[in-house]
Amino acid sequence: MSPLFFQFLSPLFYFSFPDFLYFPNSPSNKYIFNLFNRFVLKFCTSRLPVPKLEDTVKRYLAAQKPLLDDDQYRNTERIAREFEKGVGRKLHRDLVEFDKKNKHTSYISDPWFDMYLCARDPVVLNFNPFISLNPDPKEAYNSQVVRATNLVVSSIKFLNSLNNEFLRPDIYYVNPKWSQSRLFKKFISLLPTSVSWYGAYMVNAYPLDMSQYKRLFNSSRIPKLNKDELFTNEWGRHLLVMRNGHFYVFDVLDPGGNILHPSEIQAQLIYILQDADRLPEFSLCYLTTEDRNTWAAVRQQLLEAGNEDNLQKIDSAVFCLCLDNISLKNDTELSHCMLHGRGFNRWFDKSFSLIITSDGTAGVNFEHSWGDGVAVLRFVNEVYRNSTRHPAIVPHSSPAALSATKCERLEFKLNDSIQSAINAARMKFEETNEKISVRMFEFRKFGKEFLVKQKLSPDAVFQLACQMTAYRQFGKIISSYEACSTAAFKHGRTETIRPTSILTKQCSRAFVEERSKHSVAELRNMIDECSKYHRRLQLEAALGKGFDRHLFALKHLSVSRGDPMPELFLDSAYQKLNHIILSTSTLHSPAVHLGGFGPVVPDGFGIGYNVFDTWVGCNTTGYLNRELQEFLRCLEYSLTDILDVLEGRPLV
């Protein structure tokens, strides 16, 4: 696959997509859809490669070296080489054989599903991320009911386009202007299947895997003892609406797939806002914040108490709309709201929840096991674009008169045991929420435009700054993680970029401990080398040639067969490498205001960042508030140091 495809690829999310087809009956749209669909079917067959074992071991040791002293590294190297020659070779051979027999999927797909679904930690804060939308450019359209109605209508349009197979394929274009030309379309339409991939290579257009879209709507994660299940009912036509901890459902589609008139949706939402005027004594929502085994046991009690129909309506709803009774003062409050809220107005098990506050602020919180964000970001982009360009209602639109079939409020039968479980879940949730900190960071002295002129990777510079920051704060290099999508491959999920390297360690030490020992030219050369190496790591990860997923699959295979755990996975160095202190991810979109997620370990930080054209920003989370604030103070210092060197000023 061409390196050009990945050269400009955002590590987690990418979205160079045409508009989705809102009007499937349009002849021109039908033509374009068929053209692109034919294009995708021709050559979207690239499978995620299983890396060579010797390459994986080499990359693993390269990631370990900056984290270990000489004695520790020699021990880990010995263990890794023995693994490569012994049990690892057999596991690798069996994994390759399994992959050859299962060409319908990728070698990582099932193990990755198992990893998420077997995790027993609560999904909120530990797994569910969020994406918040920019406000509607027209201020008057940001009232709660108007914005909710417009976003719901646009969401159902997206669903219909998906169900009717009129949603344009996800294709990454290295040259978007060329991809829209008539010459390109003619070229693709004439390609025989046998050479279609080479044609794609020539025009630098690459289809992305869309298998995750099937669980975007009408889906929920169902708690089960030891391993959860994913549930999808594609026939569901109703919307789940939450207000003040109460549940409401009403059909937004008729049996023919036609969308309920926007004025009727508006009327239903107004009714719900008026009806749910107070909190319930026991909010069922808190149960979705529990650890999964506890929640699974209580769910069984709910079923036995006669709540099966109501739970079925929640699980099969097209999605969950949360109408929050709160106005947000700043981005910190926004992040708390979208990441975890107050617990009583969320159903964290839904594939995604569209959250809209009293002041019209909108965002999406999504359950992570079914997908990695590519489908969610596409959905967010398209729904934001349609709702702002083609709003279904205007601020002074009159709602329809409520019909006899107004929305249904779900009432639950709760015995003493269930009520006690809800109270216990609420107290645990509130205790955890008091510990989580969110901090915003902005650096306005340079951005992507400046770094590109310096012939540096903006992503590499930010990651280097994080490494310098950790070294300055903790006096050592620490384990770090950057997410990279492998959606270019069939059933691809993610791969890990390991920003920590010998080069970043040397550079960090030079900037922090040896400031007077190096010339500006020497420091600049270190930055250049770190940038080149990071680009290489990005390319390898995007091509499916990292080491983390390969080792994870080998470990999963060993565990699933009941084999003795290989020494490699028992090595303290392996466990330390996977104790991620700095968990980072980036996204950028004109529809997105910010995104965020919780730290993956109690003493770590979750860093959602973006290098904009003229500035750098990140949304950080952590349970150690003082350490988090110190990290951001040091990050400012690190970025300023980098700027000084790039502009030729010596460090003082």
C-alpha positions in Angstrom: 0.0 0.0 0.0 1.3 3.4 -0.9 3.0 5.4 1.9 1.3 8.5 0.4 -1.9 7.1 1.8 -0.7 7.3 5.4 1.6 10.3 5.1 -1.2 12.7 5.9 -3.4 10.3 7.9 -4.6 11.4 11.3 -3.5 8.8 13.8 -7.1 8.0 15.1 -9.7 9.7 12.9 -9.7 10.6 9.3 -12.7 11.9 7.3 -11.9 13.0 3.8 -15.4 11.9 2.7 -17.9 13.3 0.3 -21.3 14.3 1.7 -23.6 11.3 2.3 -26.6 11.0 0.1 -29.6 12.6 1.8 -31.8 12.2 -1.2 -31.6 8.6 -2.4 -34.2 9.1 -5.1 -32.0 11.6 -7.0 -30.8 10.1 -10.3 -27.5 11.8 -10.0 -27.0 10.6 -6.5 -27.9 7.1 -7.5 -25.3 7.2 -10.3 -22.6 8.5 -8.0 -23.4 6.0 -5.3 -23.3 3.0 -7.7 -20.1 4.3 -9.1 -18.4 4.6 -5.7 -19.9 1.4 -4.4 -18.5 -0.4 -7.5 -15.2 1.2 -6.8 -15.2 -0.1 -3.2 -16.3 -3.6 -4.0 -13.6 -3.9 -6.5 -10.6 -3.3 -4.3 -11.6 -3.0 -0.6 -10.2 -6.5 0.0 -6.9 -5.7 1.6 -6.5 -7.8 4.7 -4.7 -6.7 7.9 -1.2 -8.4 7.7 0.1 -10.6 10.5 3.6 -9.1 11.1 6.7 -11.3 11.0 7.5 -12.5 14.5 11.1 -11.3 14.2 10.0 -7.8 13.3 7.5 -7.7 16.2 10.2 -8.7 18.7 12.6 -6.1 17.2 10.0 -3.4 17.5 9.0 -4.5 21.0 12.6 -4.3 22.2 13.1 -0.9 20.6 10.1 0.3 22.6 11.4 -1.2 25.8 14.9 0.1 25.6 14.3 3.7 26.7 12.2 2.5 29.7 14.8 0.1 31.2 18.2 0.2 32.7 21.0 -1.9 31.1 20.4 -5.0 33.4 16.6 -4.8 33.0 17.0 -4.5 29.2 19.3 -7.5 29.0 16.8 -9.6 30.9 13.9 -8.5 28.8 15.9 -9.1 25.6 16.8 -12.6 26.7 13.1 -13.4 27.4 12.0 -11.9 24.1 14.6 -13.9 22.1 13.6 -17.1 23.9 10.0 -16.4 23.1 10.9 -15.7 19.4 12.7 -19.0 19.1 10.4 -21.1 21.3 6.7 -20.9 22.3 6.3 -17.6 20.4 7.2 -19.3 17.1 4.6 -21.9 17.6 1.9 -19.4 18.6 2.8 -17.3 15.6 2.5 -20.2 13.2 -0.9 -21.1 14.6 -2.0 -17.5 14.4 -1.0 -17.3 10.7 -2.8 -20.5 10.0 -5.9 -19.3 11.7 -5.7 -16.1 9.7 -5.5 -18.0 6.4 -8.6 -19.9 7.3 -10.6 -16.8 8.2 -10.2 -14.5 5.3 -13.6 -12.9 6.0 -12.1 -11.0 9.0 -8.8 -9.9 10.6 -6.6 -11.7 13.1 -7.2 -9.0 15.7 -11.0 -8.6 15.4 -12.2 -11.3 17.7 -9.5 -10.9 20.3 -10.2 -7.2 20.4 -13.9 -7.7 20.9 -13.1 -10.2 23.7 -10.8 -7.6 25.3 -13.5 -5.0 25.6 -16.4 -7.4 26.3 -14.6 -9.3 29.0 -13.4 -6.2 30.8 -15.3 -5.9 34.1 -14.6 -2.3 34.9 -17.4 0.2 34.4 -17.6 1.5 30.8 -18.0 5.2 31.9 -14.6 6.9 32.3 -12.7 3.7 31.6 -13.9 3.1 28.0 -16.5 5.5 26.7 -15.0 8.6 25.0 -16.9 11.7 23.8 -17.0 14.1 20.9 -18.6 17.5 21.3 -20.0 19.4 18.4 -19.4 23.0 17.5 -22.5 25.3 18.0 -24.8 25.9 15.1 -23.4 29.0 13.4 -26.8 30.6 13.6 -27.2 31.4 17.2 -31.0 31.2 17.3 -30.8 27.6 16.2 -29.0 26.6 19.5 -32.1 26.4 21.7 -32.4 22.9 23.1 -35.6 21.8 21.3 -34.6 23.3 17.9 -31.2 21.9 17.9 -32.4 18.5 19.3 -35.0 18.3 16.6 -32.6 19.2 13.8 -30.0 16.8 15.0 -32.5 13.9 15.4 -33.8 14.5 11.9 -30.3 14.6 10.4 -29.4 11.5 12.3 -32.4 9.5 11.0 -31.5 10.7 7.5 -28.0 9.2 8.0 -29.6 6.0 9.3 -31.9 5.8 6.2 -28.9 6.4 3.9 -27.1 3.6 5.6 -30.0 1.1 5.6 -30.9 1.9 2.0 -27.2 1.5 0.9 -27.0 5.0 -0.3 -24.3 6.1 2.2 -21.2 6.8 0.2 -18.3 4.6 1.0 -15.5 5.9 3.3 -12.6 6.6 1.0 -9.4 8.4 1.8 -8.3 10.6 -1.0 -4.7 11.8 -1.0 -5.8 14.3 -3.7 -9.5 15.2 -3.0 -9.8 17.6 -5.9 -8.7 14.9 -8.4 -11.1 12.4 -6.9 -14.1 14.6 -7.7 -13.2 15.1 -11.3 -15.1 13.4 -14.1 -11.9 11.9 -15.4 -11.4 10.1 -12.1 -14.9 8.7 -12.1 -14.5 7.6 -15.7 -11.2 6.0 -14.9 -12.6 4.0 -12.0 -15.7 2.8 -13.9 -13.6 1.3 -16.7 -11.2 -0.6 -14.5 -11.4 -4.4 -14.7 -11.4 -6.1 -11.3 -8.1 -7.8 -11.7 -6.2 -4.5 -11.9 -8.5 -2.3 -9.8 -6.1 -2.1 -6.8 -3.3 -0.9 -9.0 -5.7 1.8 -10.3 -6.4 2.9 -6.8 -2.7 3.0 -6.1 -2.2 5.2 -9.2 -4.8 7.8 -8.2 -4.1 7.5 -4.4 -7.7 6.8 -3.4 -8.2 4.2 -0.7 -11.4 2.7 0.6 -11.7 2.2 4.3 -13.4 -0.7 6.2 -17.1 0.1 7.1 -18.0 -3.1 8.9 -18.4 -1.2 12.2 -21.3 0.9 10.9 -23.7 -2.0 11.3 -23.6 -1.4 15.1 -23.9 2.4 15.0 -27.7 2.3 15.3 -30.2 0.1 17.2 -27.4 -1.4 19.3 -26.5 -1.8 22.9 -23.9 -3.6 25.0 -25.7 -6.1 27.3 -24.1 -6.9 30.7 -23.4 -10.6 31.2 -21.4 -12.4 33.8 -17.7 -12.5 32.8 -18.3 -11.4 29.2 -20.9 -8.9 27.8 -22.7 -9.3 24.5 -23.4 -6.8 21.7 -27.1 -6.6 20.7 -28.5 -5.1 17.5 -32.1 -5.0 16.3 -32.1 -3.4 12.9 -35.9 -3.3 12.9 -36.2 -0.9 15.8 -38.0 2.4 14.7 -38.2 4.2 18.0 -36.0 6.8 19.6 -35.0 6.6 23.3 -35.2 10.0 25.0 -33.9 10.7 28.5 -34.8 13.7 30.7 -34.1 14.0 34.4 -33.6 10.2 34.7 -36.9 9.3 33.0 -37.1 7.2 29.9 -39.4 8.0 26.9 -39.8 6.2 23.5 -41.6 7.2 20.3 -41.3 6.0 16.7 -39.3 8.3 14.5 -39.8 6.0 11.5 -42.9 4.5 10.0 -42.9 0.9 8.8 -41.9 2.1 5.3 -38.8 3.9 6.7 -40.3 7.4 6.3 -39.2 9.9 9.0 -41.7 11.4 11.3 -42.5 15.0 10.4 -40.0 17.3 12.1 -42.9 19.3 13.8 -44.1 16.1 15.3 -40.6 15.3 16.7 -40.5 18.8 18.0 -43.8 18.3 19.7 -42.8 15.1 21.3 -39.6 16.7 22.7 -41.5 19.6 24.1 -43.9 17.2 25.8 -41.0 15.3 27.3 -39.4 18.5 28.7 -42.6 19.4 30.4 -43.5 16.0 31.7 -40.1 15.1 33.2 -40.1 18.0 35.7 -38.5 16.1 38.6 -36.0 13.3 39.2 -37.2 9.8 40.0 -36.6 8.4 43.4 -34.5 5.6 41.9 -32.7 6.3 38.6 -32.1 3.1 36.8 -29.3 4.8 34.8 -26.8 4.5 37.6 -26.7 0.8 37.0 -24.9 1.3 33.7 -22.0 3.0 35.6 -21.5 -0.2 37.7 -18.8 -2.8 37.2 -20.1 -5.2 34.6 -20.6 -8.3 36.7 -22.6 -6.3 39.3 -24.7 -4.8 36.6 -25.2 -8.2 34.9 -26.6 -9.6 38.2 -28.9 -6.6 38.8 -30.1 -6.7 35.1 -31.2 -10.3 35.7 -33.2 -9.2 38.7 -34.8 -6.5 36.5 -35.8 -9.2 34.0 -37.3 -11.4 36.7 -39.2 -8.5 38.2 -41.1 -8.0 34.9 -39.1 -5.3 33.1 -38.1 -7.3 30.0 -40.2 -5.2 27.5 -38.9 -1.9 28.8 -35.2 -3.1 28.6 -35.9 -4.4 25.1 -37.2 -1.0 24.1 -34.0 0.7 25.5 -31.6 -1.8 23.8 -33.3 -1.7 20.4 -33.8 2.1 20.2 -32.2 3.7 17.2 -30.1 5.7 19.6 -30.4 7.5 22.9 -31.1 11.3 23.1 -30.2 12.8 26.4 -31.9 16.2 27.1 -29.9 17.6 30.0 -31.3 20.1 32.4 -28.0 22.1 32.6 -26.3 25.0 31.0 -22.5 24.9 30.6 -20.2 27.8 31.6 -16.9 26.6 30.0 -15.2 23.7 28.2 -14.3 22.1 31.5 -17.9 21.8 32.5 -18.6 20.6 28.9 -16.1 17.8 29.2 -17.5 16.6 32.5 -21.0 16.7 31.1 -20.2 14.7 27.9 -17.7 12.3 29.5 -19.8 11.2 32.5 -22.6 13.7 33.2 -24.4 13.4 36.5 -25.2 9.7 36.0 -28.9 9.8 36.2 -29.6 10.9 32.6 -27.4 8.5 30.6 -27.6 5.0 29.4 -23.9 4.3 28.9 -24.5 0.9 27.3 -26.1 2.4 24.1 -23.9 2.4 21.0 -24.0 6.1 21.2 -25.9 8.8 23.1 -26.6 12.2 21.6 -26.4 14.7 24.5 -28.0 18.2 24.3 -27.9 20.6 27.2 -30.3 23.5 28.0 -28.2 26.0 26.1 -28.0 23.8 23.0 -24.5 22.4 23.5 -24.4 19.0 21.7 -22.1 16.0 21.9 -21.9 12.3 21.6 -20.8 9.8 24.2 -20.2 6.3 22.7 -19.7 2.8 23.9 -16.3 1.6 22.6 -16.4 -2.2 22.2 -18.3 -2.1 18.9 -16.1 0.4 17.1 -13.1 2.7 17.3 -14.5 6.1 16.4 -14.3 6.2 12.6 -18.0 5.5 12.2 -18.9 7.9 15.0 -16.8 10.8 13.5 -18.3 10.2 10.1 -21.7 10.3 11.7 -20.9 13.5 13.6 -19.5 15.2 10.6 -22.4 14.4 8.3 -25.1 15.2 10.9 -23.6 18.5 11.9 -23.2 19.5 8.3 -26.8 18.6 7.4 -28.4 20.0 10.5 -26.7 23.4 10.0 -27.1 23.6 6.3 -30.5 22.1 5.9 -32.3 22.5 9.3 -35.6 20.6 9.6 -37.1 23.3 11.7 -36.4 27.0 12.3 -36.5 28.8 15.7 -40.1 30.0 15.3 -41.4 26.7 13.9 -44.7 25.7 15.5 -44.9 22.1 16.9 -47.6 19.8 15.6 -50.5 19.0 17.8 -49.7 15.9 19.8 -51.5 12.9 18.4 -53.1 10.2 20.4 -49.9 8.2 19.9 -47.7 10.5 22.0 -44.5 9.1 23.4 -44.5 6.4 26.0 -42.9 6.9 29.4 -41.3 3.7 30.6 -42.1 2.7 34.1 -40.1 0.1 35.9 -40.9 -2.4 38.6 -38.2 -2.1 41.3 -38.1 -4.3 44.3 -36.0 -3.6 47.5 -33.0 -5.4 46.2 -32.9 -3.4 42.9 -33.4 -0.2 44.7 -30.5 -1.0 47.0 -28.4 -1.8 44.0 -29.3 1.6 42.4 -28.3 3.5 45.6 -25.0 1.6 45.8 -24.2 2.4 42.1 -25.1 6.0 42.6 -22.8 6.4 45.6 -19.9 4.7 43.8 -20.4 6.8 40.7 -20.5 10.1 42.7 -17.4 9.1 44.6 -15.5 8.4 41.3 -16.7 11.6 39.7 -15.4 13.7 42.6 -11.9 12.3 41.9 -11.7 12.9 38.1 -10.2 16.1 37.0 -10.4 17.8 33.6 -8.0 20.5 32.5 -7.9 22.5 29.2 -4.6 23.5 27.6 -3.9 26.0 24.8 -0.5 27.0 23.3 -0.9 30.0 21.0 2.7 30.6 19.9 2.7 28.2 16.9 0.7 25.5 15.2 0.7 23.2 12.2 1.5 25.9 9.6 4.7 26.8 11.4 5.8 23.2 11.9 5.2 22.2 8.3 7.3 25.1 7.1 10.0 23.8 9.5 9.6 20.4 7.6 8.5 18.7 10.8 5.6 16.4 11.6 3.1 18.4 13.8 2.1 15.2 15.5 5.7 14.2 16.2 6.4 17.6 17.7 3.5 17.4 20.1 4.4 13.8 21.1 8.0 14.9 21.7 6.8 17.8 23.8 4.8 15.2 26.0 8.0 13.1 26.4 10.0 16.2 27.4 7.2 17.1 29.8 7.2 13.7 31.5 10.9 13.8 31.8 10.8 17.3 33.3 8.0 16.3 35.7 9.0 12.7 36.7 12.7 12.7 36.0 12.4 9.7 33.6 10.8 8.5 30.4 7.4 6.9 31.0 5.1 4.5 29.0 3.1 6.3 26.4 0.4 5.4 23.8 -0.9 7.0 20.7 -3.9 5.4 18.9 -3.7 4.7 15.2 -6.6 3.4 13.1 -6.1 0.4 10.8 -9.4 1.0 9.1 -7.6 0.7 5.7 -7.8 -3.1 6.2 -10.8 -5.4 6.4 -12.1 -5.5 10.0 -9.1 -3.5 11.1 -9.3 -1.9 14.5 -6.4 0.0 15.9 -2.6 -0.2 16.3 -0.4 1.5 18.9 2.2 4.1 18.1 4.8 4.1 20.9 6.1 7.7 21.1 8.8 6.8 23.6 12.1 6.0 21.9 15.8 6.2 22.5 15.7 9.4 20.4 13.0 11.1 22.4 14.8 10.1 25.6 18.0 11.6 24.4 16.3 14.7 23.2 14.3 15.1 26.5 17.5 14.7 28.5 19.2 17.3 26.4 16.4 19.8 26.8 15.8 19.2 30.5 19.2 18.2 32.1 21.8 19.3 29.5 20.5 22.6 28.3 23.9 24.3 28.3 25.8 21.4 26.8 24.3 21.5 23.3 24.2 24.1 20.6 21.0 25.3 19.0 22.0 23.4 15.9 22.5 20.1 17.8 19.1 20.5 19.6 17.4 21.3 16.3 19.0 18.1 14.8 17.6 16.1 17.7 14.1 17.4 17.0 14.5 16.5 13.3 15.5 13.0 14.1 12.6 12.5 16.5 10.2 13.7 13.9 11.6 11.4 11.2 11.4 8.4 13.6 7.9 9.2 14.7 6.7 9.4 11.1 8.2 5.9 10.6 6.3 4.6 13.6 3.1 6.2 12.3 3.6 4.6 8.9 4.3 1.1 10.4 1.3 1.3 12.7 -1.1 2.4 9.9 0.2 -0.4 7.7 -0.5 -2.9 10.4 3.1 -3.4 11.2 3.2 -2.4 14.8 4.0 -4.9 17.6 1.2 -4.4 20.2 -1.7 -6.0 18.4 0.4 -8.9 17.2 1.7 -9.7 20.8 -1.9 -9.2 22.1 -3.2 -11.7 19.6 -0.5 -14.2 20.5 -1.3 -13.8 24.2 -5.0 -14.2 23.5 -4.4 -17.4 21.6 -2.3 -18.8 24.4 -4.9 -18.0 27.0 -7.8 -19.2 25.0 -6.2 -22.6 24.6 -5.3 -22.9 28.3 -1.6 -23.0 27.7 0.8 -21.9 30.4 1.4 -18.1 30.1 4.6 -17.5 28.2 7.3 -15.8 30.2 7.3 -12.7 27.9 3.9 -11.7 29.2 4.8 -12.3 32.8 7.9 -10.1 32.5 7.6 -7.0 34.7 8.9 -5.0 31.8 6.0 -6.1 29.6 3.5 -5.1 32.3 5.3 -1.8 32.8 5.1 -1.0 29.1 1.4 -1.6 29.2 0.8 0.5 32.2 0.0 3.5 30.1 0.7 6.8 31.9 0.3 9.0 28.8 -2.7 7.8 26.8 -3.1 10.1 23.8 -5.3 10.5 20.8 -6.0 13.2 18.2 -8.9 14.2 16.0 -9.8 17.1 13.9 -13.0 18.1 12.1 -14.8 21.3 11.3 -17.8 19.8 13.1 -15.9 19.0 16.3 -15.3 21.4 19.2 -13.3 19.0 21.3 -13.1 15.4 22.4 -11.9 13.5 25.4 -11.6 10.3 27.4 -10.6 9.1 30.8 -7.1 8.0 31.8 -6.5 4.2 31.3 -4.7 3.8 34.7 -5.2 5.5 38.0 -1.9 7.3 37.9 -2.1 8.3 34.3 -3.5 11.0 32.0 -5.9 10.9 29.1 -4.8 13.5 26.5 -7.1 14.3 23.6 -5.2 16.8 21.5 -5.1 18.7 18.2 -2.4 20.7 16.4 -4.5 23.4 14.7 -3.1 25.7 12.0 -1.9 28.4 14.4 -2.1 26.8 17.9 -2.0 23.6 19.9 -4.7 22.5 22.2 -5.5 19.5 24.4 -8.2 18.3 26.7 -6.7 16.3 29.6 -8.1 14.1 32.3 -6.7 12.4 35.4 -7.4 11.3 38.9 -4.3 13.1 40.3 -5.3 16.7 40.0 -2.1 18.3 41.3 0.1 16.1 39.0 -2.2 16.9 36.0 -1.8 20.7 36.6 1.9 20.3 36.9 2.0 18.3 33.6 0.3 21.1 31.7 2.6 23.7 33.3 5.6 21.6 32.1 4.0 21.1 28.7 3.9 24.9 28.2 7.6 25.0 29.1 8.4 22.2 26.7 6.6 23.7 23.7 8.2 27.1 24.4 11.7 25.4 24.5 11.0 23.7 21.1 9.9 27.0 19.6 13.0 28.8 20.9 15.2 26.2 19.2 13.3 26.2 16.0 13.6 30.0 15.8 17.3 29.8 16.5 17.4 31.0 20.1 19.6 29.2 22.7 18.0 27.7 25.8 18.4 29.6 29.0 
